């Protein structure tokens, strides 16, 4: 593994342990060249996924991009980091198990929204505001009103 600080290719593993509910291995590494310490994660990848954007453009699936967007939605919310990691791993496993290498971006967005809705409604609304491209406060109001159960009317 190449050192991210000096580029040395001869780094040493100092500690390994299971991570993300035993679906990854966390390795603490040390670079004897510069003395830098860093962490790597090793995960099983069932297949190389390709995201098909709405405009037809194709790009390799990037787990880090998914993780960043989910973490932004969950920023300052009372959700444990371990639960977030498990959620992201679950989303990736679900995408890999769809059976097709090409995954529409719409499918990814829907799966993320469905998962966030079960974990934290504020994060769900945050993610939806970007995913559905809200332009005005009315868009938020309409979306949130769909989340609320109908209140009984007094007649």
N, C-alpha and C positions, 0 to 999 in steps of 0.2 A: 504494500500500500504506500503510495507516494505521500510524503509529508506536505501538508498544506502550507507550511511556513517557509521551508527552504527547498522543497522539491526532491529531497533525498528519497530514493526508492527502497532503501533498506531500513524500514521501521520495525519496531518490536512490539508484540502484543504483551501487555502487562496484566490484563484482567479480561476475562470473558464471562458473560452471564446472560441468561435468557432475558428477553425484553418483550414488551407488547403481548403479554399473555402467552409466551412461548412460541410466537410466530416469527420472532427475530432474535438475533444474537447481538448483544451490545459488546463492543470491544474497546477497551481503553488502550491506546497506543502511545509509544514513546519514540522520539527520533533521537538516536545517539549522535547525530551530526550537529543539530542545533539545540537539543534539549527540549524541544516542543512536545507538548502532550495534547492529544486530541481523541475524539470518540468516533467510531464508525459503527454502522449497523449493517448486518447481513440478513437478508430476507429471501425467502423462496419466491421465485417469480415463475408462475405457471406458463405465461405466454407474453409476448411483446404486444401490448395494446397500442392501437392507433386511434386517435381521436379524429372524428370527422366533424368539422365545424359546419355551422348552418350555411355558410357560403360555399361549401364543398371542399374547402382547403383541408388538408390532412396534416397532422403532426403527431409525433410520438407522445404517448401518455406520460405525464410527468407527475409522479407521486408527490414531489415536493410542492408543486403548484397547487395541487388539491389540498395538501396539508396547510399551506399558507392561507388559502381562501377560507378554510374551515376555522383555522385559529383566529383569523381576523373577525369572523362572525361571532366567535365565542369569546372575544377579548373582553376582559373584566367581568365575565360571567362566572357564577359559582360552579364550575365544572372542573373536576380534577384532570390534570394532564394525562394520567394513565387512561382515563375514560376516553379522552380525545384520541389518544394513540390507538386504542382498541376500535374506536369508531372508524377511524381512517383505514385501519387494516381490514375491517369488515367491509367497508365500501370497496376497497381494491379487490378483495376476494370475490365479492359479488360481481364486480365488473369482469373479472377473469373467468368466472363461472357462467357468464352469459353464453359462452360457446362460440362467440365470434371475435376475431381479432380486431375488427373495425367497430368502434363504439361511437355512436352519435353523441355530440356534446350535450344535446338535449337530455339524453338518457342519464348521463353523469349528473347533470343539474337536478333532475327529478329525484334521483337516488339520494343525493346529498340533502335536498330539501326534506325528503321523507324522513331521513335519519335525524336531521336537526330538529324537526317538528316533535320527535319523540323525546329528545334530550332537553331542549331549551327553546321556548317559543320566541324569546327576544332574538336569539341567534338565528332562528328560522326566518323571522321577519327581516333581519339585517341581510342575510344571504339572499332572500327573495327580492329585496329592493335592488340589489345589483344584478342578479340573474334575470329578473323580469324587466330591468331597466326602467325603474320608476322615475318619472320626470317631475312630478309635483306632489304636494301633500295629499291631494285627493287620491292619488294612486295608493298611498299608504293607508288612508282611511278606508278605501274600498276593500283592500286586501285584508286589513285587520277585522273589518266588519264581517267578512266571510269566515273568519276564525271563531268569532263569538257565536255561541248557541242563541237561537231565537229566544227572546224574553217573552214570557206570557203577557198578553195585553189584558188590561183590566177593562171590562165592559159592563 
